[in-house]
Amino acid sequence: MLEGNLKLIVDKYGNDDRKLVLISEYKDSINRYTFSVIEIQDAPLDIATEIFTRINTSGKSLSVFEIMCAKTYDENREFDLYEKRKKQLDKWEGVNYNTVSH
């Protein structure tokens, strides 16, 4: 169940009835959504990625780049290929060299 502190929302977005109604509708939509859950304990990242790839049949297909990002992610070394690629694309934006796909 998605719960939140209404005071934090009002502090951030003000007491705008329209925004509060939208936030409430979003919360209700998320609470009504049925999520599939598979709990895996102590599985290496490559096994978890393989499981996700196999069961993700009705969702968005993962690109080769997304799978590569998941398989190379290393929290201990603070390595996140997706973030590194994003920084690279930001640098290339000013020189019109951002046409190289993932």
C-alpha positions, 0 to 999 in steps of 0.5 A, spaced: 500 500 500 502 506 497 502 511 503 505 518 504 505 524 508 500 529 506 504 535 510 510 533 505 506 533 499 503 540 501 509 543 503 512 541 496 507 543 492 502 548 496 495 547 497 493 547 490 487 543 490 488 541 483 495 538 484 492 534 490 487 531 487 492 529 481 496 526 486 491 522 490 489 519 483 496 517 481 496 514 488 490 510 487 492 508 481 498 505 483 495 502 489 490 498 485 495 496 480 497 488 480 504 487 481 507 480 480 512 479 485 518 473 485 522 474 491 529 471 490 534 471 496 542 471 495 542 471 487 548 474 484 546 479 479 547 475 473 542 470 475 537 475 477 538 479 470 536 472 467 530 471 471 528 478 470 529 477 462 525 471 462 519 473 466 518 480 462 514 477 457 508 482 457 512 488 459 517 493 455 523 489 451 530 490 454 535 493 449 542 489 449 544 496 452 539 495 458 541 488 459 549 490 459 547 495 464 544 491 468 549 485 468 555 490 469 552 494 475 557 494 481 554 497 487 561 496 491 565 499 486 560 504 484 560 503 477 553 504 473 554 504 466 547 507 464 550 513 468 556 513 465 553 513 458 548 519 460 554 523 462 558 522 456 551 523 452 551 530 456 558 532 454 557 530 446 550 534 446 554 541 445 558 538 439 553 535 435 556 528 436 550 525 440 548 521 434 552 514 436 546 510 439 547 506 445 
